[in-house]
Amino acid sequence: MHFFRYRNGHLYCEDVDLARVAEELDTPTFVYSAGTILDHYTRLDGALAPLDHLICYAVKANTNRSILKLFVDASAGFDIVSGGELYRVLAAGGDPAKKSNMRLSSAFTASTSRVKRNWNTSIKSLA
């Protein structure tokens, strides 16, 4: 279900008059409906319920922390391709173990509290 509706000639997002938003914040302004996002996520999650699955949001699509927090609260995973994306997901409360893609350095940093080895020494010992 979409939570964008016209009422009395005005477009609303959930219960917010978007003309008022445009007046107060100017344009362009990005407006998202938490209800619409969660409804779509819940429908997909329900359709996949018979399967062992993890729905992962592609963080590069939108790194807004409020959007990421919606997915964190819905128990989604995240498709992460950079340290910056990882930082934003963690700041939104995300679990670094719930991911579909992550660069090795970012994954290592997220799951390790301390690094006590010199990387050059470690790499030489692997060679």
N, C-alpha and C positions, 0 to 999 in steps of 0.2 A: 504494500500500500504506500502511496505517496502522500506526504503530509503538506503538500503545497496545494492551496485551494484559493479560488476567488470568492470573496465575500463583498457584496455591495460595490462591485467594480474595482476592488483592491485585492492584490495578490498577497496572500498570507503564507508564511512558513510556520506550521503548527499554529500557534495563537499570536504570532507576531506580524503586524502589518508592515510589509516590506517597503511601502511608500514612506512610512515613518523612519525606517532604518536608513533609507536613501537620503532623507532630509537631514537626519542627525549625523550620519557618518560620511555622507557624500558618496559618489560612485566613481569608479567601480568598487563594489563591496561584495565579498564572497559570503554567502549564507548557506549553511548546511542544516539539514534536518536530522537530528539524532534519531528521531522516530523512524524516518525512512531508511537510514543506514542500518539501524538495528533490525528493522523488519526484513530487509533484504538478506542480511546476514542470517537471521533466524530461519528464514525460508530455505536458504541453501543448506544450512546446518541440518535442518529437519529432513531435507531430501536425501542427504548423505548419511543419515542416522544408521541405516543398516550396515554401513561400512566403517571400518576403523579409519578415521580421517582426522586431519587437522587443516582447517581453513586458514590460509596465510594471506594477510593483507600486504600488498606491494607498497612499501613505505614511500618509494619514489613517486607514487601517484599523488600523495599529499602528506606532508610531514607535520601538519598541524597537530600539536600535542593533544588538543581536545578530541580530535578525531581518533588519534592513536589510543587515547584513554578509553574511548567507547569500545574499541576492539579488544583492549586489555581486559576490560570488565566483562566482555562477552566470551572470554577465554580463547580468543583467536591467536594464531601464530603470526609471524611477520616474515616477509621476504625482504632481506636487508642486504645491500650491496656496498655499503660504506660505513666507516666508523662514525660519521656524522648521523647517519640514519640509526645506527645502533644506539648512539647517545640519546637521541630523541625518544626512541622506544623505551629505553631504560628510565628516562626522566618521566615518562608517562606511566611507569610501573610495570613495564613488560618483563617477561621472563626470557632471558637470553637462550634458554634451552628450547623454547618454542619458536623455531625458525625453519625456513625452507632453504635459505641460502645466506651465507655470511662469509666474508673474506676471513681467511685464517687468522690474520693478525687481530682483527676485531673480535673474533670469537675467542681467541686466546686471552685477550685483554679482559673481556667480559666475564670469563669463567675463572680467572686467576687473580687473587688479591695481591700477590707479590711475585715479582720476577727476580730471582737471586743469581741468575746465570748471565754471563756475558754472551750475547748472541753470537759474536764472532767465534768464540771458543766452542760453543754448542754446534755451530754449523760446521766447523772444521772437524769436530769429532764424528759428525755424521758422514762426512765425505770419505 
